[in-house]
Amino acid sequence: MSAWRSMVGLLALGLTTGCGAAPEVPAPANKLAMVDQGGAPPAPKAPTPAVLPSIPEAGPPLPPLTYEPKGRRDPFAPVPVIKEKAGLDVATTRLVGIIQGGQLLALVEAPDGLGYILKPGDVLGNGRVTDVTMHSVTFAVAGQAGQHEPNLTLRLARE
């Protein structure tokens, strides 16, 4: 029990001495000690002037910048507009294969060698896939104005 009392006593002592009160600064014992030998109070110091940054001198002019293309195009030159070539015509494509999974998918190759994986409802060039079977893919080809849409069927080549 005495250990408990000593601990509480130390805690109370710490709280009273360390409560955050500012320490007192003793006042000068003699006001005459502040007066210099002439009997007058010390003169206040003059405020120091603000220091402004110095402005640097202008240097020599820089050489003009030039662009060295080194085989690249000038990024500031206007880009020439190239007319788009006509869209892909499904009549020029060929059926390369059929993928069998959750649904049948058609592997179609364009004349430029690009391949497309198509399912019913997909659009390729001027045609929309309407049906994919194990050996063929059928497109509904967009016709001229006033004409109905003809169908085009591509079949796998039998080797």
C-alpha positions as CSV (number, residue, x, y, z in Angstrom):
1,M,0.0,0.0,0.0
2,S,2.9,2.4,0.7
3,A,4.2,1.9,-2.9
4,W,0.8,2.9,-4.1
5,R,0.8,6.1,-2.0
6,S,4.3,7.0,-3.2
7,M,3.3,6.5,-6.8
8,V,0.2,8.8,-6.4
9,G,2.4,11.3,-4.6
10,L,4.9,11.4,-7.4
11,L,2.1,11.8,-10.0
12,A,0.6,14.7,-8.1
13,L,4.0,16.3,-7.7
14,G,4.6,15.9,-11.5
15,L,1.2,17.5,-12.3
16,T,1.7,20.5,-10.1
17,T,5.3,21.3,-11.2
18,G,4.8,20.6,-14.9
19,C,1.5,22.2,-15.4
20,G,2.8,24.4,-18.2
21,A,3.2,27.7,-16.3
22,A,5.9,29.9,-17.7
23,P,8.9,30.4,-15.5
24,E,9.1,33.8,-13.9
25,V,11.8,36.1,-15.0
26,P,13.2,38.1,-12.2
27,A,12.8,41.9,-12.5
28,P,16.0,43.9,-12.4
29,A,16.8,44.8,-8.8
30,N,17.8,48.3,-9.6
31,K,16.2,50.4,-12.4
32,L,19.3,52.6,-12.3
33,A,21.3,49.6,-13.6
34,M,19.5,50.1,-16.9
35,V,20.6,53.7,-17.2
36,D,24.1,54.1,-18.7
37,Q,26.8,56.3,-17.3
38,G,25.3,59.6,-18.6
39,G,22.1,59.1,-16.6
40,A,19.9,58.8,-19.7
41,P,18.1,55.6,-20.7
42,P,19.6,53.7,-23.6
43,A,18.6,54.9,-27.1
44,P,16.4,52.6,-29.1
45,K,18.0,50.9,-32.1
46,A,17.2,52.2,-35.5
47,P,15.2,49.7,-37.7
48,T,17.3,48.0,-40.3
49,P,16.2,48.7,-43.9
50,A,14.6,45.9,-45.9
51,V,17.0,44.1,-48.2
52,L,15.7,43.9,-51.8
53,P,16.9,41.2,-54.2
54,S,19.2,42.4,-56.9
55,I,17.9,42.3,-60.5
56,P,20.4,40.4,-62.7
57,E,21.9,42.0,-65.8
58,A,20.6,40.9,-69.2
59,G,22.9,38.4,-70.8
60,P,23.8,37.9,-74.5
61,P,20.9,37.0,-76.8
62,L,20.3,33.3,-77.3
63,P,20.8,31.8,-80.8
64,P,17.6,31.0,-82.7
65,L,16.3,27.5,-82.3
66,T,16.2,25.2,-85.3
67,Y,14.5,21.8,-85.8
68,E,16.7,19.0,-87.1
69,P,14.3,16.4,-88.5
70,K,16.8,13.5,-88.9
71,G,14.3,11.5,-90.8
72,R,11.3,12.6,-88.7
73,R,8.5,14.9,-89.8
74,D,8.4,18.5,-88.6
75,P,5.9,18.6,-85.7
76,F,5.1,22.3,-86.5
77,A,4.2,21.7,-90.1
78,P,0.5,21.0,-90.9
79,V,-0.4,17.4,-91.4
80,P,-1.5,16.5,-94.9
81,V,-5.1,15.2,-94.9
82,I,-5.3,11.9,-96.8
83,K,-8.7,10.9,-98.1
84,E,-9.8,7.6,-96.6
85,K,-9.9,4.8,-99.0
86,A,-13.1,3.1,-99.5
87,G,-14.3,0.8,-96.8
88,L,-13.7,-2.9,-96.8
89,D,-15.9,-4.9,-99.3
90,V,-16.9,-8.3,-97.8
91,A,-16.9,-9.7,-101.3
92,T,-13.1,-9.5,-101.4
93,T,-12.6,-11.3,-98.0
94,R,-12.2,-15.0,-97.6
95,L,-13.3,-17.4,-94.9
96,V,-10.2,-19.0,-93.3
97,G,-11.7,-21.0,-90.4
98,I,-14.5,-21.5,-87.9
99,I,-14.0,-21.5,-84.1
100,Q,-16.2,-23.7,-82.2
101,G,-16.9,-22.8,-78.5
102,G,-19.8,-21.3,-76.7
103,Q,-20.9,-20.1,-80.1
104,L,-19.5,-20.4,-83.6
105,L,-17.0,-17.6,-84.6
106,A,-15.8,-17.0,-88.2
107,L,-12.2,-16.3,-89.0
108,V,-12.2,-14.0,-92.0
109,E,-9.1,-12.6,-93.8
110,A,-9.1,-9.3,-95.7
111,P,-7.1,-8.8,-98.9
112,D,-4.4,-6.8,-97.0
113,G,-3.8,-9.8,-94.8
114,L,-5.6,-8.6,-91.7
115,G,-7.7,-11.2,-89.9
116,Y,-11.0,-10.7,-88.2
117,I,-12.9,-12.9,-85.7
118,L,-16.6,-12.4,-86.3
119,K,-19.9,-13.5,-84.6
120,P,-23.5,-13.0,-85.7
121,G,-24.3,-9.3,-85.4
122,D,-20.8,-8.0,-86.1
123,V,-20.2,-5.5,-88.9
124,L,-17.3,-5.8,-91.3
125,G,-16.9,-3.2,-94.1
126,N,-20.2,-3.1,-96.0
127,G,-21.6,-6.3,-94.5
128,R,-23.2,-7.5,-91.2
129,V,-22.8,-11.1,-90.1
130,T,-26.2,-12.8,-90.0
131,D,-25.2,-16.5,-89.6
132,V,-22.2,-18.6,-88.9
133,T,-22.3,-22.4,-89.6
134,M,-19.6,-25.1,-89.4
135,H,-18.6,-24.5,-93.0
136,S,-19.8,-20.9,-93.9
137,V,-20.5,-17.4,-92.8
138,T,-23.3,-15.3,-94.2
139,F,-23.3,-11.5,-94.5
140,A,-26.1,-9.1,-95.2
141,V,-24.5,-6.7,-97.6
142,A,-25.5,-3.0,-97.6
143,G,-26.8,-2.2,-101.1
144,Q,-27.3,1.1,-102.9
145,A,-30.1,3.4,-101.9
146,G,-33.5,1.9,-102.8
147,Q,-32.2,-1.7,-103.1
148,H,-32.8,-4.4,-100.6
149,E,-29.8,-6.0,-98.8
150,P,-28.5,-9.0,-100.7
151,N,-26.9,-11.8,-98.8
152,L,-23.3,-13.0,-99.4
153,T,-22.1,-16.4,-98.1
154,L,-18.4,-17.3,-97.8
155,R,-17.6,-21.0,-97.6
156,L,-14.5,-22.8,-96.3
157,A,-12.2,-23.9,-99.0
158,R,-12.1,-27.8,-99.1
159,E,-8.6,-29.1,-99.6
